[in-house]
Amino acid sequence: MGATHTEKERETRKVLLSFAKSIQERDIVTYEHSRRVAIYVQRLAWYLGWSRREARDLGLAALVHDLGKTWITNDILNKSEGLSEEEWNKMKRHPVIGARILIGCDVQPFYVEAVLYHHEAWNGHGYPAGLKGEEIPLSARLLTVADVYDVLTSQRPYKTALSQDAARERLLLDSGTSFDPTILQAFVHLLDTVPNFTLPQYNYISAKKEALPPIPRRLFMTTGS
């Protein structure tokens, strides 16, 4: 039984890393965002007392949390201005698309739930299901904070990157609305205590495809200590 379970875990990791590779090939911006989020969320999970194995699994979920965006057309995905209502509604489908892909590959519910619910909000105003508070799986609540932090501190065609301090304040403004207050407080503690917490941005614009960074087979968890 144990051997069978271990084999299933290995197969799942192989599938998830394969999807991460497909994200990298499809859109380096989304991949690099996902890679940073995976590291942030592992640090957060580890700080909150998750085991290394549990934190690693959450990191793997983070690597594919935007898998559904690979099915969003380039004119929407790479648009340099605000999306129309119709375009935004299409974009909001990406958690469901990603979850369906994972379900089709018989991936464990832990990963499916993290992908499906990472845009839910603590006050119930998120999507796709409008879950509220602790109805939202814990994995997704952690992922949401890490995801939004990286979006805030990232340079995109339609926005400038915020500094770590500015992003910190923006997150705190949404404590109890977008984010689980307890989880957000833990994340802010890491921001305040881990030197150089914010990861550097990869210069994807000038990089050649063959020079892209490799998919990490092991995501390293660091606490700055």
N, C-alpha and C positions, 0 to 999 in steps of 0.2 A: 504493500500500500504506500509506504513512504517513498520507495523508489519510483513508483508511478507518479506520485505527487511532484517529486523533484523533476522528473522528466517533463511533466506538464508545465512547470515553472520555466524550465529552460526553453521549451518551445514557445511559450508566451513571450519571453524576453527576446527571442529571435524574431518573432513576428513584429513586436513593437519597434525594435531597432531597424527592421526592414522598412517599416512605415516612416520612421524618422529619416531614413535615407531618402525615401521618396519625397518627403517634405523639403529636404535640403536641395534635391534636384529641381523641384518645382519652383521653390521660392526661398532664396537664401535669407531674406529678411525675416520671414516667418520662422525658419529653422533657427536662426541665431537668437531670436526672441525666445523661442521654446527652450533652447539650450541654457540660456541665462535663468529663465524661470525655473527650470529643473534644479539648478544649483541653489537658487534662493529658497525654494520650497523644501529642499532637503535640509538645509541649514535650520529652517524654521521647525520642521518636524522633529529633527534631532534635539533641538533646544527644548521642545515641548515634551520630550521624554519618549518619543518613538524609538524603536530599535533601529540599528543601522539597516537591517533588512527591510523593515517597513518604510523607512525614509527613502531607501534606494528604489523601492517599488513606486513610491509616490513621485520620485524623480522621473522614472520611466513613463508614468502617466503624463507628467508635465511635458515630456519630449513630444508627445503626440496630442496634446490638448487642443491644438488647432489643426488637427488632421483634416477636418471637414473643409478647411479653407482651400485645400487642393482641388476641390470641386467648385470653387467660386471663380468666375471668369476674371481674367486679368484687368479688364476695363473697370471692374469694381474693386478688385483686390489692390490695384496699384494706383487708384484714383488720387490725384493730388489736391482735391478739394472735397468739400462736404458731400456725403452721399444723399441722394434723393430718398424719399420715403420708401419707394419701391426697391431701390438698391439696398437700403438699410435692412429691409425685411428679408431680402435674399441673404445678406451677410449674417443675420441673426439665426439663420438655419444651420450654421456650421457646427454647433455642438451636437445637434441631432444627427447630422450627416456623419460626423466622426464617430459617434456612438454606434450608429448602425453598421458602419464598416467594421468596428471592433466586434460587435455581436456576431456578424457574419463570419468572423474568423474564430469564433468560440473563445474569445478572450474573457478572463474572469470578470465578474461584476465590479470588483474594486476599480479596475481601470475604466470600465464603461461609465460608471457613476461619476468619476472624477472629470472625465471628458464631457459628459452630458450636462453636468450641473455647474461648471466653473463660471458661468455668467449669472447664476442666481444671486439674489441680494438678501441680506439679513432681514430687511423690512418687507420682503415678499414682492418687490417690484422688479425683480430680475427676469431672466428668461432661460430656457424655454417653458418651464413648468410653473413659474411663480411660487416656488417653495419659499418658506419663511423660517427664520431662526434655525433651530436644531432639526427641522425637517430636511435641511440641506446636509448631505453627507459631509462628515468632518474633512475628508480628503479634499472635497471641492471648496470648502471654506478656506482651507489653507492655500489652495491653488489660486483662488480668487485674489487674495492679498498680494501674493508674489507676482501674479500676472499683471495686475493693475500697476504695481510699482514699476515693473520693467517698461510698461507702455509709457508711463509718465516720464521716465528718465531716458527714453529712446528718441532719437531724431527720426522723423518721418517726413515724407514730402509735404504733408498737410499740417505739420506741427513741429515746433522746436522742442528740444529736450529740456526738462526741468532739472534743476540741481537736486542733490540728495535732500537738502533742507527744505526746498520748495515742495518736493514730492512727499516728504514726511508730513508736512502741514496739510497737504491736499488729502492724504490718506486719513489723517485724524479728523478732518472735517466730515468724513463719511463714516466714522465709527458709529455703529448702531443702526446705520441705514444700509450702506452697501456691504459693510464688513462686520463679522463677529467681533465684538469689542475685545474679548479676551485674546483672541488670536492676533488681532491687530496690535494690541499692546505688546505681545511677545515679539512681533516683527519689528516694531518701533524700538524695542529694547536692543535688538540685534543691530539695527541701524545706528543706534547711539553708542554701542560698545565695541563693534567689530571694525577695526581699522580698514579703510578702503573697501567698505562693504559692496558698493556699487561696482558691478563688473564692467570692464571696458567694452565699447562697441566695436564690432568687427567692421572694417572698411570694405563692405561688400561691393561698393560702387566701382572701385578701381581694381578689385581682385579678379584674377583669372579663374575660371571654373576649376582648372586642375589644381589650384592652390587653396581650395576651400579646406577649412579645418576638418579633421576626421570626426565621425560620430564617436562620442566617448563610450567605450565598452564598460567603463566604470565611471560613475559620476562621483567626484571627490567632495566630501563634506568637510568644510573648514569652519571653525568658530573664531579664528583669530587668536586663540590661546596657545 
